[in-house]
């Protein structure tokens, strides 16, 4: 599918600067798109998952994401969506935090073979010469227009420092640099970033003579009015040392009934027909949908073994959805729940097998690998096994005859097993 349609169907798109042109750009070429991330902590939190998953969907559909760490703008502080001035951190603290975030991004997108980029705007912002910046970049900004931006208007009521007022120009300059040097013509971000994104598009048009586009995501609030990513214990972190896989699982397992459908669209890679089926369940079977949501979210962030342990610990403590019922989704949890085999299994449609299933997709679909790049590395390192035999051909295509009675056993390393079952 066109990535624009994927994002729209899954609920990611709140606004687009030019929906028709944005969509058509994905048809013409491999699009490079970026999202900025704030490195003011040494871990991302669940509130960052919407932009991260958006980048992952772009990559899964053949396009190139850029995760831009705000090592430079983090020294200034983004006023967007904030009611008070941020505490400014030193450059060494931000540099240390930026290094810690690199590993976390790799759980969702792969950076090998130029399929994604991880950049830091400190590389071009920290050494900017202020007079030259004012002369060459500042002349393109209208103060009157900047004052109409929602992020600026909200802060003017309580006070906006001059350093924060500069933020819009700096973020626009980021977009300009990425467009000039990396052929990036799409910026995405939260709905509070609209003014900053539009400013960047305008600067690119003036400086590079090119068209660029912007997409914003909706602010994710629970049905109870709480900002997504918060729990009774505070922020839900992606770092397992800050938020354990069990607590991470429980955060999603405790999703309110009315939010299940939206969260399945945002925070899992399940096909939308399965998302619609799950979100249409009625209590008490809706609890199975919550288990699947929690399991898939934990699997993506912490790996399948951590997800299985979190599920087992949760059901031991609180019980499980009706164990005699299953839901026809490709989620690994159905087989984990039912205990129908010695090893957990995922179901794959017969049509996919008949078309030929690449060994890379087999390991990704099974949940043993988080991406094709990870599966490729596993094979190259000698850690991929099918039916007990080590696989060294990363271009191998699995066919119907490779499945014994509709099943195929995979292994990653010494102890991680998963069965593929033809549905």
N, C-alpha and C positions, 0 to 999 in steps of 0.2 A: 504493500500500500504506500501511497504518498505519505511521507512523515507528517505533513500538515494535517492530513485526514486522521492519521493515527492519534496525534495529540488532541485533535478536536473531539474525536469519538470518546477518548478516555477522560475528557473534561479538563485538559490542561490549559486551554486557550481562553483567556479573559478578553483580551484585545489584540488586534493585529493592525499594524500601520497600513498595510495594503494586502488584504487577504488573498485576492486573486493573483497578484504579482508574487507574493510569498509562496503560494502553492505552486505556481508555474516554475519558479526558480528551482524547485526540487526535481522537476521533470527535465530541466535543461542540463544539469550538471551535478557533480558532487558538491553539496553545499557545506561550507564551513560556518559553524554557528558557535557563539560563545555565551557563557554565563559567568558573572563574577561572584566570587565567594570571599567572605570576610575572614581573615586569618587572626582574629582577636582571641581565639582559644586554640588549644592544641588538639581539638576534636570537633568535627561537625556534629550536629544534632539532628533529630528527626525532622525539625522544621526545614532542613536543607534537602530533604528527600524529593520534594516535587521538582526542583530544578535538576537534581542529579538524575532522577528517573527520566526526565525529558531528554537530557543528553544521551542517556542509554538507549532510548527509543530511536533517536536520530541515528546513532551508530548501528543499531541492529537493522536499520533500513538503508544502510550503505552510505551514510554521510559522516562528516568529520566534526566531532565536538571539540571545543576548547574550554577547559576549566581554567579560568583566570583567577589566580590568587591575588588579592588586593594588598600586596606587601607595601605598595606605595600609598594608595588611597587609604589604607588602614592607619597610616600615620596622621591622616586628616580627620577621618570619621564621617560616615555617610549620615546626613540628617534625615533621610527618607524613612518615614514610618516611625520616627523616634520623637518622644516628647521632651527629651532633654539632651544636652550635649554628652557625647560619649567620652568615656575616659580614654585619653590618648596613651598609647603604649609605645615603648621604645623600639627602635629598629631591630635590636638583637632579639627581643621577645617575639616580635612579629616574624622574624626570619626563622626562629626555632619552631613557632607554630606552623608556619608554611611547610616546613619539612615534614612535620607529623601528619599533615593532611594528605600528602602524596599517596601513602599506602591506602588510605580510606577510599579515595577515588578509584583505585585499581580494583576494588570489589565490584564495581558497577560498569566500568568501561575499561577497555584495553588500550594501552598506549603503544603497542608494538606496530611496526610496519606503517608508521605515519597515519594510523587509524584514529588517533586522537592526540591532542597536545595539552600539556600542563605547563602554563606560563605564569609569570609573576610580574605584575606591572611595575614593581620596584625597579626592574631592569631598565625602564625608560623614563620613569617619573622622578626617581630620587636625584638624578643628576641634571634635571632640567634647569636651564638658565631662565630665571624669572622674567627678565626684561624681554628676552627673545620670545618667551611663551606669550607674554602680554601682546607683543607686537604682531606675532604671526598667527596666534590662535585666539587670543582674547578679543581681537577686533571683530570676530565673527559672532560674538554673543551680545544680545540685547538685554540690558538689565531689566527693562520693562517686561520683556517676554519671560525672563527667568523668574520674575516675581509672580507670574501667573501659575507657575508649576505648583501642584498640590503639595509636594513635599516641602517647598519653601513657604507657602502660605500658612501651613499648619504650624511651622516653627516660629514664624514671625510674631505670632500671638504671645509666645513665651520667651522669645529672644533667640536670635540666630547669630552665631559668631561669624566673623569675616572668613575664618579658615573653613567653616562648613559651607559658606556661600560659594567658595571655590570648587566644591566637590563636583557640581554638575559639569563644569568645564573640564575637570580632570577625567571624569568617566567618559565624556564625549571624546576626549583625546585618546583614551584607551581604544575605543571603537575605531577611530581614525587610524591608529597605528596597526591594529589587527587587520583592518581592511587593506592597508597599504602593503604590509609585509607578509600577511598570511592568507590573503584573498578571502577574508571573513566578511560576509555581507548580511549576517543575521545575528542580532543580539536578543537574548531572551532574559526575562527576569520577573520578579514579583510585580503586582499591579502598581505598587508604590514607586516603581522605577520608570514609569511611563515617560515622565518629563526628561529624565536623564537619557533614556534611549532615543527619544525624538531629537534631542539636542545632538547626539552623536550622528544620527542619520543626516541631519542638516549640515554638520561639519564635514562629513564625508562628501556630500554633494558639492560643497563649496571648495574643499581642498583637493579632492581626488576626481571630481567630476563623475562620480559613480552613484548608482542607486543602491541603497541598503534598506533593510527591513527590520522590524521589531515585533516581538510577540511578548505579551505579559501573561502571567499565571494568576488565577484568582487567589485571594487571601483565603487560606484554609482554616476555617473555624469549625469546631464541632457543633453538633445540634444543641449542645448545652451552652454555647457561646464562648467556649474556651479556645485559645489559640492553639493550633495543632503543634505537637511536639512537647507539650507540657503534661506533667502528671502530678499527682499529689506530692511526689518527692522532688519535683523540679523538672529541669530539662531532661529529655530522653536522648542520651548521647549515642553515637554510633561506635564509640570506643567501648569495648567490653569491660575495661577496667573501671569506667565511670558508670555505665549501665550494663548490668550483666545480661547475657542472652536470654535468661529466664525473665527478667524484668522487662526486657525489650519485647519478648513474646507476649507477656501479660498486658503491656500497654495496648497492643493491637487486639488482643483477645477481649479486652474490656471496651472495645468500640461500641458506641451507642447503635441501636438497631437501624436508625435512619441514616447512619453514616457508612454502613457496610458497603453498599454499592459503589459510592464515590471512592472509598479508600481502596477497594479492590482494583479499580481503574487506575488510581494513582500509583499504588505501592506494590503491585505485583506485575508480572509479565503474562498472566493468564490471558488467553484470547477473550475478546469482548463477548462472544456468545456465551462463554462459561461465566464471565462476570455477571451478565444479565440473568443467567439461570440461578446463580448463587444469591444475587441480591433480591431475587423474586421469591425466595423461600420464606415461609412463615414460621414464627416461633412454634415449637421449640427447635425446629430444624435450622432456623437461622443461626443457631449456635454453631452448627457445623460450618457454615460459611465464615463465621468469626474465627473458628479454629484454622480454617484454610488460609484466611487472610493473615493471621498471626504466624502460621507456619511458613508461608511463602515469604513474608517480610523478614522473618528471622533467618530463613535460608539464604536470601539474597545478601543480607548484611553480615551474617556470622557463619554461614556454611551449613550444609545439610545435617552434619552430625550434631552441631549445637542446636539446630532447630528441633531435631528428634528428641534430644535430651530435655529441651525446654517444654516440648509438648508432653512428654512422659511425666515430667515433674508437675506440670500444671494439672493434668488429668488425675494424677495420684492424689493431689491435694484437694481439687475442687470437683472431680468427676469429669465426664466427657459427654459430648452430644450423643444421642442415641446410637450405640455401637452397632445396632442391627440395620442402620440406614447408611447408605453411601450416596454420594453425589457424583454424577457423571462428569467429572472434570479431570484434566490431566495432572492435577496436583499430586505430588508424591504422598500427601497425607492420607489419602484414601487407603493406600496399602499399608502405611504405617499404622493406621487405626485398626484396620481389619485383621492384621497379622496373617494375611492369606498366603504368605510364603516365608521361606527361611530368610530371604532378604527382602527389604522394602522394594516396591516396584512403582514405576510410572507407566501410564497407559499412553500409547501413541496410535493415532488413527491408521487404519489399514492403507489408506490412500498415500500417506507419507512414505510408508515402506515400499509400496509398489513403484513410487517415483524414484526410489533410491535415497537412502538416508546416509548422509556423510558421517564418517566416524566422529568428526568434530561436533556436529549437531547432536549426535547420539549422546556424547558425554555432557553437552550443555543441557539437553532436554532432560537427562536423568538427574541433573542437579549436582553431579560429581564435579563439574567445572562451571565457573560463573560466566565464561565467555569462550568464544572460539579460540582466542589467543591463548587463554589458559589451557584449553584442551590441547592445542598445538604444542605448548611447552611441556605438558605432561607426557605426550607421546615422544617428543625428542629426548626427554630425560629418562625414558624407559619405564615410566610408571603407569602406563595404560594397558589394561588387559581385557580381552573379550573371551569368555568361556575358558578362563585360566591361561590363555596364551597371550604373551606380550605382543603388543601392536607397535610396529615401527613405521608404518605407512600412514602419514597424516592425510593423504588424498584418498584413502580407502572409502569405498561406497558399500554400505550394507544393503543386502537385498533380501527378499522374502525367504529364499532358501537358507539364509544364514540363521534363521530363527527356528529353534526346535520347539514344536508344538506352540508356536506363537510367542516364544519367550527367548530372551537373550540376556546373559549375565555379564555385567560390566564390573570392573574393579579399578580403583585409582589408588596406587600405592599398595600397602600391605593390608590395610584394614577397612577401607571404605568401599562398600559394595552397593550396587543398585541393579535392579532387574528392569528391562524394558519389556513390556507386554503389549502385543498387538491387540488393539480394540476393534 
